[in-house]
Amino acid sequence: MRLFDSYLTELDDVFSRKVDVTPKMLKEQRNYKGSIKKSVHFSALAGVSNELPAEIEGPKVLFKYDKKYLEKYFGTNIHAFEKIKIGDHPDFEDLDDESYLNHHCVSVFVDIKGSTRLIEKYSLLEVRLIKDSLLTLAIQVANQFGGHVHRLQGDGIFLQFVRRDQNQNDAIINALNASSILTQFVSVDLKGIMSQYGLRPLKIRTGIDFGESEKVLWSYYGIPGCRELTTTSLHTDMAAKLQGKANDNSILIGDNIRKTLDFRKDFYSIFETKESREKVFYISRQFTYPFYVFNWEDYLLSLPFVKKNSNGVDLELYEKEISIVCYISNEDGSSAERYYPNSRSIPKNKSIKFYLKRNGADFNMYPNEKRIEWYAFNSGQEAEDAEMLNHDYHKLFINKTSCDSTAAYLGHHYVECRIVKAFGQNERVIFPIFVQ
């Protein structure tokens, strides 16, 4: 999808050796106070400062990261931390050494596979720069979706998606969004760059699981001066085990993810290898836990700004002439706020209004556009029980440029607007939402 062109461009410069990554060059850059002239750029960590630090200690080169890329499509995430840190989760570090707390958590383990082979062609400094760039991108993306970096582990990273006393569904959605984007970047965008230089592409493997509050214990391990605030939970352990089991460029999710969101069936499937199809993880002979492959490509394709490109395989971003903008509010219409596709879960009974737009402006029908129709396509057990999986709003919004709805059923749902034309292909515009 090329959300991070600056990373791709500058990694391309490293792979092609347009940049001389040597101790002498790095020392010159660390002491350089003027405008940046070299093709490897400095930037401070997002949330700390957007300005060039007066001095950078050690051979640290960070590529440019612009939050606006993701904000354009997912909005500003209310769960994002103001500053990035590693280790003890900021929302729980007030616990003392003898205290504990039950609170839900989404655990995410990500591993970059194949970086060891880079040493065959590149120097240690070049390999370090490549690996560090990928880890810092993972940090930045996770942070923007409200993820906390608990630990860096070689080529891997352990993330916790949770904010104290915030909705658990939002934590899961944030983890899925961040993981999908990172998997797309490594498996498609980065692969394309590396393949140009005859390099075996790096791979990414991710495991995700969710533990509800009664199944997650937050506490300190160790002794004062040598301790770590972490979680004791089957579901933290399962996320790590699923990452280890995952196929290249895939994401495995525990059953709690599926159940909590009442996930659309298109978005998950049975785990398969050349040898077998697996539905459960055998924790012991008596205790098993279901898990699934998260179909991250299908999930990203549910977004209105993503489509398959001309080769019919890879995904790309695109801007449609006709689009839908969504706002949610209280039942009386107060406190209206913009909702971005799949960005978080909407509480039940919230009022939702969808507006049809053309090139970002109010929609006006062209002469060959004869009719506007609105539909909803719901998923999940609650909608099925109510016999409301598909409906047309009783045709109340025929030829209307907006549509009113209400968050009613747990699950992932679509609103669709069809513009029926007198000639040519009819236009179909969708907008996906989560309801908690």
Phi and psi in degrees as a GROMACS rama.xvg file:
@    title "Ramachandran Plot"
@    xaxis  label "Phi"
@    yaxis  label "Psi"
@TYPE xy
57.5034  52.5453  ARG-2
-74.6672  -22.5539  LEU-3
-123.267  64.1313  PHE-4
-60.7769  -34.8543  ASP-5
-63.8452  -40.2828  SER-6
-64.4337  -43.972  TYR-7
-64.2683  -43.0287  LEU-8
-62.7374  -43.7892  THR-9
-79.3426  -30.7572  GLU-10
-66.4995  -36.3936  LEU-11
-58.2173  -42.1771  ASP-12
-63.3309  -34.743  ASP-13
-72.8595  -47.9804  VAL-14
-59.5266  -37.0875  PHE-15
-88.0356  -2.42292  SER-16
62.1401  32.5931  ARG-17
-71.9701  -20.6085  LYS-18
-107.492  131.443  VAL-19
-90.0707  97.1125  ASP-20
-88.1232  89.6056  VAL-21
-129.715  159.625  THR-22
-56.1688  -38.4577  PRO-23
-64.2  -45.8533  LYS-24
-62.8147  -43.1228  MET-25
-65.5122  -37.1324  LEU-26
-64.558  -41.8688  LYS-27
-61.4527  -41.8155  GLU-28
-68.6327  -36.6702  GLN-29
-64.0948  -33.0784  ARG-30
-94.4666  0.584524  ASN-31
-80.6206  126.723  TYR-32
-108.093  -11.2099  LYS-33
-88.1898  -160.689  GLY-34
-69.9089  152.507  SER-35
-78.6091  125.633  ILE-36
-115.467  -18.2516  LYS-37
-85.6476  163.504  LYS-38
-80.7797  -11.6603  SER-39
-96.294  125.093  VAL-40
-109.668  154.099  HIS-41
-93.3024  149.071  PHE-42
-154.644  145.231  SER-43
-79.0163  163.86  ALA-44
-61.9071  138.684  LEU-45
-58.7945  141.58  ALA-46
90.2972  -17.0659  GLY-47
-98.1144  -51.8932  VAL-48
-167.57  148.768  SER-49
-102.049  3.86503  ASN-50
-100.346  154.742  GLU-51
-67.7367  124.261  LEU-52
-62.3736  152.689  PRO-53
-63.719  -31.8988  ALA-54
-150.392  137.464  GLU-55
-112.179  120.928  ILE-56
-83.0916  127.242  GLU-57
82.5603  169.107  GLY-58
-77.5303  70.9725  PRO-59
-112.962  114.762  LYS-60
-122.302  118.009  VAL-61
-110.527  134.364  LEU-62
-78.0001  162.846  PHE-63
-66.4662  138.19  LYS-64
-131.85  123.488  TYR-65
-114.607  114.546  ASP-66
-62.8937  -21.5845  LYS-67
-64.6656  -25.5451  LYS-68
-58.8651  -50.9184  TYR-69
-76.3686  -34.6861  LEU-70
-62.3697  -31.8935  GLU-71
-59.8917  -36.7892  LYS-72
-102.106  -30.3014  TYR-73
-114.077  -3.03572  PHE-74
75.3657  178.805  GLY-75
-81.9251  124.359  THR-76
-83.2852  123.301  ASN-77
-70.5991  -13.6717  ILE-78
-93.3305  -6.41347  HIS-79
-65.1955  142.691  ALA-80
-80.4976  144.539  PHE-81
-65.5188  -37.7774  GLU-82
-127.304  149.794  LYS-83
-91.2023  134.474  ILE-84
-145.938  169.341  LYS-85
-126.166  148.606  ILE-86
108.805  -127.785  GLY-87
-63.0221  131.697  ASP-88
-64.7104  127.611  HIS-89
-58.7179  -29.741  PRO-90
-78.7373  -10.4958  ASP-91
-126.163  0.995688  PHE-92
-73.5892  -2.82147  GLU-93
-76.8047  -8.98504  ASP-94
-64.2564  144.259  LEU-95
-94.2786  179.564  ASP-96
-62.4617  -25.3333  ASP-97
-106.483  3.57628  GLU-98
-96.614  161.67  SER-99
-146.581  164.482  TYR-100
-148.268  134.756  LEU-101
-88.8947  124.13  ASN-102
-160.564  139.677  HIS-103
-61.6305  160.692  HIS-104
-160.56  143.18  CYS-105
-105.502  119.718  VAL-106
-101.375  134.468  SER-107
-131.375  121.49  VAL-108
-110.87  126.086  PHE-109
-122.483  134.901  VAL-110
-130.237  131.137  ASP-111
-94.8686  122.961  ILE-112
-109.081  136.235  LYS-113
104.743  1.0448  GLY-114
-70.8602  -23.0962  SER-115
-59.5083  -35.4757  THR-116
-65.6963  -19.5003  ARG-117
-62.2068  -25.5707  LEU-118
-65.6556  -16.998  ILE-119
-67.3844  -25.1438  GLU-120
-120.293  -25.1182  LYS-121
-120.046  156.405  TYR-122
-72.157  167.743  SER-123
-59.6902  -39.7983  LEU-124
-65.6547  -38.3373  LEU-125
-68.21  -42.7281  GLU-126
-63.714  -42.6958  VAL-127
-59.2608  -41.3081  ARG-128
-65.1075  -42.0554  LEU-129
-63.8572  -49.3208  ILE-130
-64.9044  -43.484  LYS-131
-63.2646  -38.0279  ASP-132
-63.6446  -40.045  SER-133
-69.0113  -40.7307  LEU-134
-66.0194  -40.497  LEU-135
-68.6589  -32.6225  THR-136
-64.4802  -43.5593  LEU-137
-60.5923  -39.988  ALA-138
-62.4512  -47.2936  ILE-139
-63.9086  -45.8925  GLN-140
-65.231  -45.4978  VAL-141
-59.3653  -44.6679  ALA-142
-59.7922  -40.6988  ASN-143
-66.3215  -23.8288  GLN-144
-101.363  18.0809  PHE-145
83.5255  16.522  GLY-146
-89.1564  146.505  GLY-147
-111.251  135.526  HIS-148
-83.6525  109.273  VAL-149
-84.8207  -36.9399  HIS-150
-161.971  142.143  ARG-151
-101.018  132.815  LEU-152
-131.535  85.2896  GLN-153
63.3709  -113.055  GLY-154
-90.7657  9.4666  ASP-155
-121.177  171.937  GLY-156
-146.649  138.381  ILE-157
-110.331  120.278  PHE-158
-116.821  146.186  LEU-159
-119.784  122.45  GLN-160
-105.84  101.614  PHE-161
-168.084  139.209  VAL-162
-125.754  137.259  ARG-163
-60.5632  128.819  ARG-164
65.3632  17.6844  ASP-165
-100.517  165.323  GLN-166
-64.336  134.703  ASN-167
-70.3954  -32.7127  GLN-168
-61.6783  -38.8318  ASN-169
-63.9132  -37.6099  ASP-170
-61.5412  -41.437  ALA-171
-66.1312  -45.8837  ILE-172
-60.9507  -42.322  ILE-173
-59.9129  -43.4659  ASN-174
-64.5079  -41.2002  ALA-175
-67.3363  -40.794  LEU-176
-63.5983  -48.6711  ASN-177
-62.6176  -45.3036  ALA-178
-65.793  -38.9627  SER-179
-64.2406  -43.2851  SER-180
-66.2354  -42.4688  ILE-181
-65.0347  -40.1789  LEU-182
-65.5393  -41.5418  THR-183
-59.7765  -44.1385  GLN-184
-61.9177  -48.7135  PHE-185
-71.8717  -43.8752  VAL-186
-79.4236  -20.4997  SER-187
-120.281  -61.5397  VAL-188
-67.2611  -50.9869  ASP-189
-67.1921  -37.7425  LEU-190
-56.9429  -41.9884  LYS-191
-61.9133  -38.516  GLY-192
-68.7034  -47.3599  ILE-193
-66.3346  -36.0382  MET-194
-63.3762  -28.6358  SER-195
-61.9049  -26.3223  GLN-196
-108.264  18.9321  TYR-197
68.4108  22.8454  GLY-198
-93.7178  142.396  LEU-199
-71.8941  119.734  ARG-200
-60.3262  146.387  PRO-201
-67.8839  155.955  LEU-202
-124.1  158.763  LYS-203
-129.974  139.429  ILE-204
-133.795  135.042  ARG-205
-135.435  139.482  THR-206
-122.892  134.749  GLY-207
-134.859  134.955  ILE-208
-148.155  157.546  ASP-209
-120.763  133.913  PHE-210
-117.371  126.891  GLY-211
-70.9137  168.396  GLU-212
-56.0867  -42.273  SER-213
-71.2665  -9.29891  GLU-214
-109.827  8.2414  LYS-215
-133.046  126.69  VAL-216
-115.406  120.457  LEU-217
-94.6294  129.1  TRP-218
-166.235  170.558  SER-219
-90.6101  140.878  TYR-220
-110.42  147.82  TYR-221
98.9825  -157.546  GLY-222
-126.778  159.763  ILE-223
-51.9427  131.753  PRO-224
90.5008  -16.3653  GLY-225
-149.417  74.2564  CYS-226
-144.005  166.238  ARG-227
-145.33  131.681  GLU-228
-84.598  118.321  LEU-229
-148.058  -177.637  THR-230
-108.659  142.908  THR-231
-107.262  111.352  THR-232
-166.718  140.173  SER-233
-54.8327  -36.3639  LEU-234
-78.0135  -24.8999  HIS-235
-68.2176  -45.005  THR-236
-63.0264  -39.1227  ASP-237
-65.5302  -37.9915  MET-238
-59.1172  -42.1167  ALA-239
-66.2044  -42.4539  ALA-240
-66.5708  -37.3858  LYS-241
-68.1604  -37.4655  LEU-242
-61.0957  -41.3221  GLN-243
-66.7105  -27.5974  GLY-244
-87.6233  -21.6746  LYS-245
-60.5989  145.149  ALA-246
-73.0089  166.286  ASN-247
-58.5364  138.75  ASP-248
56.4632  37.5552  ASN-249
-132.354  164.072  SER-250
-125.524  125.857  ILE-251
-105.517  138.322  LEU-252
-123.792  145.143  ILE-253
-76.5484  161.615  GLY-254
-61.8163  -27.9471  ASP-255
-61.9857  -31.4838  ASN-256
-61.9809  -49.3228  ILE-257
-61.5236  -46.5615  ARG-258
-68.6673  -42.0063  LYS-259
-65.0465  -41.2092  THR-260
-86.9412  -8.85655  LEU-261
48.147  62.2426  ASP-262
-62.6603  141.729  PHE-263
-58.8486  133.99  ARG-264
-63.4428  -23.8158  LYS-265
-63.736  -21.4282  ASP-266
-93.8851  -0.470706  PHE-267
-145.959  156.896  TYR-268
-152.177  170.118  SER-269
-72.6859  139.956  ILE-270
-70.2205  130.308  PHE-271
-130.763  141.199  GLU-272
-124.378  -179.311  THR-273
-64.0211  -24.4127  LYS-274
-95.0649  -31.096  GLU-275
-159.432  168.145  SER-276
-114.181  127.744  ARG-277
-119.244  133.945  GLU-278
-110.308  -23.4579  LYS-279
-134.433  153.617  VAL-280
-98.8609  125.486  PHE-281
-86.3314  100.022  TYR-282
-77.8145  -37.4829  ILE-283
-153.154  178.58  SER-284
-63.1083  -30.3114  ARG-285
-97.2745  -15.1177  GLN-286
-125.801  117.486  PHE-287
-124.75  159.761  THR-288
-139.111  122.095  TYR-289
-67.0866  147.75  PRO-290
-148.371  164.001  PHE-291
-144.431  162.202  TYR-292
-83.2001  127.357  VAL-293
-84.2435  118.3  PHE-294
-80.2856  77.5382  ASN-295
-64.5467  -31.0013  TRP-296
-66.2487  -44.7094  GLU-297
-63.9635  -36.5686  ASP-298
-63.3947  -46.507  TYR-299
-64.5895  -34.0714  LEU-300
-69.0703  -14.5577  LEU-301
-74.0028  -13.7761  SER-302
-78.9063  138.178  LEU-303
-68.1112  -13.0024  PRO-304
-105.506  13.8826  PHE-305
-123.399  139.313  VAL-306
-149.916  167.306  LYS-307
-72.9991  140.02  LYS-308
-82.9442  -170.991  ASN-309
-62.6535  -23.7764  SER-310
-81.3446  -4.9778  ASN-311
73.6215  8.8169  GLY-312
-121.227  -57.8236  VAL-313
-80.1179  157.836  ASP-314
-96.4944  151.558  LEU-315
-145.076  155.875  GLU-316
-83.58  146.076  LEU-317
-153.324  154.752  TYR-318
-107.665  117.199  GLU-319
-85.1141  146.016  LYS-320
-61.2654  -42.4333  GLU-321
-106.848  131.723  ILE-322
-144.047  173.811  SER-323
-120.834  136.746  ILE-324
-115.015  138.871  VAL-325
-119.915  141.02  CYS-326
-131.858  141.843  TYR-327
-116.856  150.689  ILE-328
-155.705  174.403  SER-329
-70.0832  167.804  ASN-330
-59.2725  -29.1976  GLU-331
-84.8686  4.89012  ASP-332
88.0889  0.583947  GLY-333
-82.3699  162.829  SER-334
58.0778  42.3683  SER-335
-65.1182  133.022  ALA-336
-139.146  148.487  GLU-337
-70.385  138.282  ARG-338
-117.452  126.515  TYR-339
-96.3765  150.669  TYR-340
-54.0038  128.6  PRO-341
55.6745  24.8234  ASN-342
-84.592  -27.6064  SER-343
-168.556  -178.39  ARG-344
-101.272  141.316  SER-345
-94.7385  128.16  ILE-346
-62.1516  147.027  PRO-347
-61.2793  149.929  LYS-348
75.1375  1.03751  ASN-349
-72.5429  142.333  LYS-350
-81.6348  139.419  SER-351
-126.037  134.174  ILE-352
-126.951  129.875  LYS-353
-110.376  130.927  PHE-354
-115.263  133.246  TYR-355
-84.9617  133.299  LEU-356
-127.786  151.638  LYS-357
-125.458  116.112  ARG-358
52.9595  37.9629  ASN-359
82.1125  -7.57396  GLY-360
-104.99  171.191  ALA-361
-55.9393  141.009  ASP-362
-79.5463  131.08  PHE-363
-126.4  136.518  ASN-364
-74.9343  138.339  MET-365
-81.4079  161.174  TYR-366
-54.9176  -34.1501  PRO-367
-87.0249  1.62277  ASN-368
-96.9584  112.292  GLU-369
-99.6026  -23.7941  LYS-370
-158.264  145.461  ARG-371
-114.526  129.806  ILE-372
-127.51  142.769  GLU-373
-118.861  138.974  TRP-374
-138.594  158.921  TYR-375
-127.744  138.482  ALA-376
-125.866  104.594  PHE-377
-96.7659  165.441  ASN-378
-139.296  167.525  SER-379
103.525  159.635  GLY-380
-65.9622  -37.5895  GLN-381
-63.9856  -43.5971  GLU-382
-67.1516  -36.6644  ALA-383
-65.6225  -43.1522  GLU-384
-63.0542  -33.666  ASP-385
-84.2002  0.572512  ALA-386
54.942  45.5604  GLU-387
-126.802  34.9356  MET-388
-67.4411  -37.7389  LEU-389
-133.761  132.801  ASN-390
-156.778  161.589  HIS-391
-116.073  23.0175  ASP-392
56.7345  29.0372  TYR-393
56.4655  26.6951  HIS-394
60.55  24.6359  LYS-395
-69.0083  -22.6858  LEU-396
-113.477  25.7544  PHE-397
-59.6778  128.58  ILE-398
63.2758  18.9815  ASN-399
-97.2263  143.886  LYS-400
-91.0753  7.3754  THR-401
-144.109  161.473  SER-402
-141.87  133.186  CYS-403
-102.301  139.485  ASP-404
-147  178.668  SER-405
-138.394  138.495  THR-406
-70.6184  117.177  ALA-407
-129.181  -28.1605  ALA-408
-131.103  133.608  TYR-409
-57.7691  132.417  LEU-410
143.18  -169.803  GLY-411
-111.092  125.038  HIS-412
-131.366  159.106  HIS-413
-121.867  142.261  TYR-414
-106.138  136.833  VAL-415
-125.818  136.483  GLU-416
-116.345  130.677  CYS-417
-114.095  128.944  ARG-418
-104.785  108.134  ILE-419
-84.4727  128.997  VAL-420
-108.764  153.654  LYS-421
-70.2564  -31.8033  ALA-422
-150.03  157.517  PHE-423
85.5366  177.912  GLY-424
-77.8403  135.363  GLN-425
-63.7474  149.93  ASN-426
-94.6792  136.948  GLU-427
-127.109  122.14  ARG-428
-123.319  132.982  VAL-429
-120.668  160.274  ILE-430
-146.588  119.252  PHE-431
-95.9586  146.128  PRO-432
-138.416  157.601  ILE-433
-108.857  141.204  PHE-434
-120.183  136.884  VAL-435
